Amino acid sequence: MKKGKAGKRWNPMEQTAYGYCRVSSNSQNEDRQLVAMEKKNIPPKNIYVDKQSGKDFERRQYKNLLGKLNENTILYVKSIDRLGRNYQEIQEQWRFISKEKKSDIVVIDMPLLDTRRGKDLVGTFLSDIVLQVLSFVAENERRDIRQRQAEGIAAAKARGVRFGRPPTPLPGNFLMVCRKWKGGEITGAEAARECGLPLSTFRYRADLYEKFRRP
């Protein structure tokens, strides 16, 4: 049985429980994770939630949580990908929490990832293997998501879907001014001024007009 900071005998039952939840955006819902934390009897004030990508650990609530962890705490996460999706950083954070902070960690959906169990050499070895496999899977899933997003965008563009803000409507005199400019009657600067556009925008829109009007 290990001792606390004051040298007192420490009872695992006296651990202060914390929970960490993460969703990738404000539009996603963390209720499933919160329900899992409630079943572990974690006080709501001890549950930290980030609505941010898991690509790294630069998250405000996660950093606040780290300041609470010590040898008398236990951290719950529902699944390893809620902790993060970067293979190397997940392992670094796991070791930092368990070795530097000396806090226990429990992954609710994966009972083997529970630092309270198997603190002998075999138990530690098995936990390390499971952690490496799951964090590797989490990072691969993140890569797959990015690839699917890129493929989806490419497919949408091929179908003619446009992304970003719609272009500003052309002024009513644009075609007339454009013809005068093309005919050498006025300069580009004069044409842009008549249309109320920056010169670079006028030239760009005029080039597009010429491109698409050709047979």
C-alpha positions as CSV (number, residue, x, y, z in Angstrom):
1,M,0.0,0.0,0.0
2,K,1.5,3.3,-1.0
3,K,1.7,6.5,1.1
4,G,0.3,9.9,0.4
5,K,2.2,13.2,0.5
6,A,2.0,13.4,4.3
7,G,3.3,9.8,4.7
8,K,-0.2,8.5,5.7
9,R,-1.4,5.1,4.7
10,W,-3.4,5.5,1.5
11,N,-6.5,3.6,0.7
12,P,-7.5,3.1,-3.0
13,M,-11.1,3.5,-2.0
14,E,-10.3,7.1,-1.0
15,Q,-9.2,8.0,-4.6
16,T,-10.8,11.2,-6.0
17,A,-12.5,10.3,-9.3
18,Y,-12.3,12.5,-12.3
19,G,-13.7,12.1,-15.8
20,Y,-12.7,13.4,-19.2
21,C,-15.0,13.6,-22.2
22,R,-14.3,14.9,-25.6
23,V,-16.3,15.4,-28.8
24,S,-14.8,16.8,-32.0
25,S,-17.1,19.8,-32.5
26,N,-19.9,21.8,-30.8
27,S,-22.4,20.1,-33.0
28,Q,-21.6,16.7,-31.5
29,N,-23.2,15.4,-28.3
30,E,-21.2,14.1,-25.3
31,D,-24.2,12.6,-23.5
32,R,-23.1,9.0,-23.9
33,Q,-19.8,9.8,-22.3
34,L,-21.5,11.7,-19.5
35,V,-23.8,8.7,-18.8
36,A,-20.8,6.4,-18.5
37,M,-19.2,8.9,-16.0
38,E,-22.4,9.0,-14.0
39,K,-22.4,5.2,-13.7
40,K,-19.0,5.5,-12.1
41,N,-20.4,8.0,-9.6
42,I,-18.1,10.7,-10.7
43,P,-19.3,14.1,-9.3
44,P,-20.3,16.5,-12.2
45,K,-17.8,19.1,-10.9
46,N,-15.0,16.6,-11.5
47,I,-16.0,15.9,-15.2
48,Y,-14.1,17.9,-17.8
49,V,-15.4,18.2,-21.3
50,D,-13.6,19.5,-24.5
51,K,-15.4,20.1,-27.8
52,Q,-12.3,19.9,-29.9
53,S,-10.4,17.7,-32.3
54,G,-8.3,14.9,-30.8
55,K,-5.4,15.5,-33.1
56,D,-3.3,16.9,-30.2
57,F,-3.6,17.7,-26.5
58,E,-3.7,21.5,-26.8
59,R,-7.2,21.6,-25.1
60,R,-8.2,23.9,-22.4
61,Q,-10.3,21.6,-20.2
62,Y,-7.8,18.8,-20.6
63,K,-5.0,21.0,-19.3
64,N,-7.2,22.1,-16.4
65,L,-7.8,18.5,-15.6
66,L,-4.1,17.6,-15.5
67,G,-3.6,20.2,-12.7
68,K,-6.0,18.2,-10.5
69,L,-4.4,14.8,-10.9
70,N,-2.0,13.3,-8.3
71,E,-1.3,10.0,-6.6
72,N,-4.7,10.0,-4.9
73,T,-6.8,10.4,-8.0
74,I,-8.2,8.2,-10.7
75,L,-9.1,9.4,-14.2
76,Y,-11.9,7.8,-16.3
77,V,-12.3,8.1,-20.0
78,K,-14.9,6.2,-21.9
79,S,-12.6,5.0,-24.7
80,I,-9.0,5.6,-25.7
81,D,-10.0,7.8,-28.7
82,R,-11.7,10.2,-26.4
83,L,-8.4,10.8,-24.8
84,G,-6.9,11.5,-28.2
85,R,-6.2,10.2,-31.7
86,N,-2.5,10.8,-32.1
87,Y,-0.6,7.4,-31.6
88,Q,2.5,8.8,-30.1
89,E,0.9,11.6,-28.0
90,I,-1.6,9.2,-26.4
91,Q,1.2,7.0,-25.1
92,E,3.2,10.0,-23.9
93,Q,0.1,11.4,-22.0
94,W,-0.7,8.0,-20.6
95,R,2.8,7.7,-19.2
96,F,2.8,11.3,-17.9
97,I,-0.4,10.8,-16.0
98,S,0.5,7.4,-14.6
99,K,4.2,7.9,-14.0
100,E,4.7,11.7,-13.4
101,K,1.3,12.5,-11.9
102,K,1.1,9.0,-10.4
103,S,-2.7,9.0,-11.0
104,D,-4.5,5.9,-12.0
105,I,-6.3,5.7,-15.3
106,V,-9.3,3.6,-16.4
107,V,-10.6,3.2,-19.9
108,I,-14.2,2.2,-19.3
109,D,-14.8,0.4,-22.7
110,M,-11.5,-1.5,-22.3
111,P,-11.1,-3.2,-18.9
112,L,-7.6,-4.2,-19.6
113,L,-6.6,-0.6,-19.6
114,D,-6.9,0.0,-15.9
115,T,-3.7,0.9,-14.1
116,R,-5.2,-0.4,-10.8
117,R,-5.0,-3.9,-12.1
118,G,-1.9,-6.0,-12.7
119,K,0.7,-3.7,-11.4
120,D,3.2,-6.6,-11.6
121,L,5.5,-7.0,-14.6
122,V,3.1,-9.2,-16.6
123,G,0.1,-6.9,-16.0
124,T,2.1,-3.8,-17.0
125,F,3.4,-5.6,-20.1
126,L,-0.1,-6.6,-21.2
127,S,-1.5,-3.1,-20.5
128,D,1.3,-1.5,-22.6
129,I,0.6,-3.8,-25.5
130,V,-3.2,-3.1,-25.4
131,L,-2.5,0.7,-25.1
132,Q,-0.1,0.6,-28.2
133,V,-2.6,-1.3,-30.3
134,L,-5.6,0.9,-29.4
135,S,-3.7,4.2,-29.8
136,F,-2.5,2.9,-33.2
137,V,-6.1,2.1,-34.2
138,A,-7.2,5.6,-32.9
139,E,-4.6,7.4,-35.1
140,N,-5.5,5.2,-38.1
141,E,-9.1,6.1,-37.7
142,R,-8.2,9.8,-37.6
143,R,-6.3,9.3,-40.9
144,D,-9.2,7.4,-42.4
145,I,-11.6,10.2,-41.4
146,R,-9.4,12.8,-43.1
147,Q,-9.1,10.7,-46.2
148,R,-12.9,10.1,-46.4
149,Q,-13.4,13.9,-46.0
150,A,-10.9,14.6,-48.8
151,E,-12.5,12.0,-51.1
152,G,-16.0,13.4,-50.3
153,I,-14.9,16.9,-51.2
154,A,-13.3,15.8,-54.4
155,A,-16.4,13.8,-55.4
156,A,-18.6,16.8,-54.6
157,K,-16.5,19.1,-56.7
158,A,-16.6,16.7,-59.5
159,R,-20.4,16.9,-59.3
160,G,-20.2,20.7,-59.5
161,V,-20.8,21.4,-55.8
162,R,-19.1,24.7,-54.9
163,F,-17.5,25.3,-51.5
164,G,-16.9,28.6,-49.7
165,R,-18.7,31.8,-49.9
166,P,-20.7,32.5,-53.2
167,P,-19.1,35.1,-55.4
168,T,-20.3,38.7,-55.1
169,P,-22.9,39.5,-57.9
170,L,-21.4,41.5,-60.8
171,P,-22.6,45.1,-61.1
172,G,-25.2,45.8,-63.7
173,N,-22.7,47.7,-66.0
174,F,-20.0,45.0,-65.9
175,L,-20.5,43.6,-69.4
176,M,-20.7,47.0,-71.0
177,V,-17.6,48.2,-69.1
178,C,-15.8,44.9,-69.9
179,R,-16.4,45.4,-73.6
180,K,-15.1,49.0,-73.5
181,W,-12.0,47.7,-71.7
182,K,-11.4,44.9,-74.1
183,G,-11.9,47.3,-77.0
184,G,-9.2,49.6,-75.6
185,E,-11.6,52.5,-74.9
186,I,-10.7,52.6,-71.2
187,T,-7.9,51.4,-69.0
188,G,-8.3,48.5,-66.6
189,A,-8.1,51.0,-63.6
190,E,-10.9,53.1,-65.2
191,A,-13.0,50.0,-65.8
192,A,-12.6,48.7,-62.3
193,R,-13.5,52.2,-60.9
194,E,-16.7,52.3,-63.0
195,C,-17.7,48.8,-61.7
196,G,-16.8,49.7,-58.1
197,L,-14.4,46.8,-57.9
198,P,-10.7,46.4,-57.0
199,L,-8.6,46.2,-60.2
200,S,-7.4,42.6,-59.4
201,T,-11.0,41.5,-58.9
202,F,-12.2,43.2,-62.1
203,R,-9.5,41.6,-64.1
204,Y,-10.2,38.2,-62.6
205,R,-13.9,38.4,-63.2
206,A,-13.4,39.7,-66.7
207,D,-11.1,36.7,-67.5
208,L,-13.7,34.3,-66.1
209,Y,-16.3,36.0,-68.3
210,E,-14.2,35.6,-71.4
211,K,-13.4,32.0,-70.5
212,F,-17.0,30.9,-70.1
213,R,-18.5,32.9,-73.0
214,R,-16.2,31.2,-75.6
215,P,-17.9,28.3,-77.5
